[in-house]
Amino acid sequence: MTMTQNPKGQHPSWFSRFWAIVRYEMLWNIRKKKFIGILIAVFIIATLFLVLPVGISAYQGTKVAANPEAAITAGSSGFLYLLLAIGTAVNSISSEFESGTIVPLVTKPVSRTMIFLGKVFGVLIILVVSYIVLYGYSTVGSIIVYGPQHNLPYIPVIIVGSLISTFIWVSVLFAVGALTKNTIITVISVIILFLSFFFAAPVVNELAGPSPALNYFPGTGAGGFIIGGAGNGTSVSSGTDNIGINIVNYALYSSAKVYYFQTNLTAVRAGETSVPTGALVYTESPSLVATRSLAVAFAYVIGLLVVAWVALKKSQILE
């Protein structure tokens, strides 16, 4: 451990103390059975994404249809983000209070701010490693199952987008955990919040049209299509679940436009058209979609982490 001289004696450097908290956080999480279970579940889901088309095609006696975009779209799932957030962050604050381990932690020569930042950074490292392995696995699998893949150089962008999207739910877990100090309440609250956004956005999109307001809540956001250029017909979900893909769409189709249509429910009921779109609601550029999804995500992450930090600093800890 690096030491720095102090008039009162030798003390660990700031980095040594900070890294000790980071290591503690990582070990605290990855030793939990729920983390291992959730990580296994995530890889099972990724495997099913690769295996199911093969099974269905074999049953039908046909070849698996080529999908050159499979690798960069495989991980863009709000459910996956929630699972990994719970697996890495659910024990970070609330369980410390429940188990009493917060008491010896705060007696160490570290501030509560350092403890908080160390926990955030520890979760970030776990997620970075998890996503690199997951996307490496799904990319190789996509090439094997779906054939040659397009836009593979953008995989790092997709990974960063997935990290930011996941950190929205990590921040929610931190904030609720710091406020309630109860893991069960934290998990239930976050799941209810996720399901509310998960089901509300599609319903609003179908019944009331793709409202721009949907883009300011965590989730898929409004649904539209790129019209113009090489990306013509590409579907777009402009919310925080698709940050990486939105950035890639901007890089690839910057001169195009994203069109948002209201679904023609009468045509759906009558079965008149294969794509029953109705009136055009609004249009916007891929650059706006990408920058807004990033800005909204950062606003949630920063705001919720500040709430969690303040709640931790003001918490009364009794030995």
N, C-alpha and C positions, 0 to 999 in steps of 0.2 A: 504494500500500500504506500502510495506517495505521501510523504510527510512534509509539512511546512513549519518553519520555526515560528514560535509564538513566545512572547515574554513569559507566559505562564507554563511553557513546556511545549511538547510536540503534539500537533493535532493533525488528523487527516486533512488533506486538501479538499477544496469544495468539490472537485470532480470525483475524488475517491468516495466521498460521502454520497454524492448524487448517484454514482454508478452502483453503490451498495444498495440503494433503494430500488434502482432499476432491476438489478439481479434478484432482489427479494421479491419484487412484484412478478417478474417472469416465473420464478420458481413457485411462488404462491399460486399462480394460475395454472401452469401446465401440470402441476402435480394433482390437480383436482380431477376426479373421475368424470365430472360433467364436461370439462374441456376436451378430454380424450374422446368421450362419447359424441360430442357435437362435431369434432373434427372428423371422426369416422363417418358420421351421418352426412357431412358435406361431401366427402369423397364418394360415398355411396350414391348420392344424388348426381354428382358429376359422372360417375360410371354409368348410371341408368340413362343419362342423356346420350351417352355413346353407344350403349348396348341395346337399348330398346328399338331404335330404328333397324338394327341388324336383325333382331328377332322378328319384328313385324315383317320386314322384307323377306326373310326366310319363310315365314308362314304363308305369305302371299305368293311366293315363288318369283319375286322380282329383285332387282338390284337396288341397293340403297341409293337414293337420289343424291347427287353431288350438292354440297352446301359449302361454297368457298368462304362464307362469312361465319361459319360455326365457331371458330376459335375465338374471335373477338366478341362474340355475343353470348358465349356459354355462361359467363359468370355474372351477367347483368340481371340480378334477381334480388329484389328487396327482401325476400325470405332468407336467402343465403346471407345477406348482410346482417339481418337480425340474428341468425343463428351464430355467426362468428362473433358478433358483438356480445351476445350473452355468454358465449364460451370463454371470451377473454376478459370481460370487464364486470361480470355480474358479482364477482367476489371482491372486487378491488376496494370498495369502501364499506358497504353495508356489512359484509362478513367480518371485517376487522373489528367493528363494534360488537357484533353478536358473539364472536369468539373471545373477545377481550384482548386480542393481539395488538390492538391500537395503543394499549397502555405502555407496553415496553417499547413500542415503536417511537412514540412521542418523547420518551425519556432519553432517547439517543441524541447526540449532538447535531441534530438536523431540525430545520424549521418545518412547520406544517406546509409551507409553500413548496419546499424541496420535496417533501413526501408526496405531495399532490403531483408535481411535475414529474417525479420519478415514476409514479404509477402510470401517468399518461404516456410517458416515453416507453415504459415497459410493455404496455398494451400495443403501442405502435409497432415495436420490434416484432412481437409475436404475430401481428397481423401481416406485416411485410413478408416475413418468412412463409407464413401460411399461404398468402396469395401467390407468391413466386412459385411455390411447389404446386399449388392448385392449377394455376394457369399453364405451367409447364406440362403438367399431366394432361390437362384438357386439350392443349395445343397438339401434343403428340397424338393423342387419341383421335382428335378431329381430323388430322391428316390421314391416319390409318382408316378411319370409318368413312369420312366424307370426301376424301381426295385432297388435292392441292388447295391451300388456303391463301386467300388474298389478305393484304395489309398486315402481315405478321410483324413488320417493324413497329406497328402501333401498339403491340401488346403491352409494352411498358406504360403507355398512356392509359390503357384500359386498367392496368393494375393500380395506377395512382388514382384513377377515378373510382375504382372499387374501394380503395382505402378511405377516400374522403366520404363516400356514401356510407360506408360502415361506421365511420367515426361519428356520424350523426346519431346513430343508435348507441354507440359507446358513450357519447356525451349525455344522452338521455339517461342511461344507466348510472353514470357518475352522479348526475344531478339528483335523480330520484333517490339513489342510494345514500347520498350525503344528507339529504333532507329527512328521509324516513329511518335510516339506519336499520332497515329490515329487508332482507334479501327476498323473501316471498312477496312482500308488497311491491318491491321494485320490479321483479320479474312480471308479476301480474299486470301492473300498471303499464309497463312498456309493451307487453303483448297486446293489451287492449288498445293502446294508442296505435300500434302498428296495424292491427286488424281494422281499426276505424278508417285509417287512410287507405289501406289496401283495398277495401270494398267500396269505399265512398267514391274514389276517383273514377273507376270504370262506370259506376252507375251514373255519376254526373256527366261523364263524357257521352254516354249513350242517350240519356234522357234530356239533358239540358244543353248538350253540345260541349265542345272542348273549351271550357272557360279558362281564360288566362290566370284566374285566381288559383287554379289547381297547381300552377307552377311554383307557388310560394309555400307549399306544404311538402313534407317529406313523402316521397313516393314516385309514382310513374309520371305524374303531371298530365298535361293535355297530350292527346294523341293526334298526330298529323302525318303528312307525307311530303317528301322532297319532290318537287316538280321542276324539271329543267336539268339539262346536262347529263353526265354519266350516272348520277344518282337518282334519276327519274324513277319514282315509284317506291323509293326506300322509305319504310315506315320510321317514324320518329316519336319517341316518348320524351317530352321535354322537361321532365322533372329531375329530382336529385338521384333517382335510381340509375340514371343513364349518363352520368357525367362523362365518363371515358368515351362512350360511343358518340355523345354529342360533340366532344372535341374532335374526334376522328372525322365525323361528318363535316364539321367546319373546315378541317384541313383538306378534305377530299372534294367537297362540293361548295366552296365558299361563294361561288357566283350564283348558286341556285336559291330557291325560296322554299320555305316550309309552309304548306297550306293546311289549314285546319277546317274540316268539314263537319257539319252536323249530320248524324246518321238519319236517313229517311226511314223511320220506324214503320210507316205504312208499307213501304216496299219490302221491308224485312218480313212483315206478317204475310204479305201476298207472295213472297218468294219471287219477286219480279226480276231482281238483278243480283249478280254475284258480288258486286261491290255497291251496296245500296247507300250511296252518299247523297246528301241533300245539299242545302245551301252552304256556300263558303262563309265561314265565320270570321276568319282573319288570316293574315299571312305575316311571316317574319323571317329574318335571315338566320342561317345556321350559326352565325357568329353571336347573335343575340341569345339564341337557345343555349349555346355553350357557356357564354359568360354569365348568363343569369343563373343557370343551374349551379355553376361554381360559386357565385356570390351568395346565393340562398343557402347552400350547404355550409359555407364558411360562417355565415351569420348564425346559423343554428349551432354549429360546433363551438364557436367562440363564446356565444351567449350562454349556452348551457354549461360549458366548462367554467366560466366565471361564476355561475350560480353554484356549481359544485365546490369550487375553491373557497368561496365565501362561506358556504355552509360548513365545510370542514374546518376552516379557521375559527368559526364561532362556536363550534361544537364543544360542549362541556364533557370532559373525559374524567371520569372518577375511577380511582384505583380501587 
